[in-house]
């Protein structure tokens, strides 16, 4: 094969790959931006509703006896206080 034929075949392959890449990028863009909007909207809605942290106490727990201390009976509800 001559250099011109190899160059033409290589050029045709490069053009086909370029067209496929442009088509793939366009398809990704066409499907990605609505999906990104849906995900962003869901995240905003989740945050507006409260999500996992629905109360300020979940973010900033109030100081008090630990669960280990109350399990040992050293917390505010000892047996003497309950009786």
Secondary structure, DSSP 8 states (H G I E B T S, - for coil): --HHHHHHHHHHHHHHHHHHHHHHHHHHHHHHHHHHHHHHHHHHHHHHHTTT--SHHHHS------HHHHHTT-SSS-HHHH-
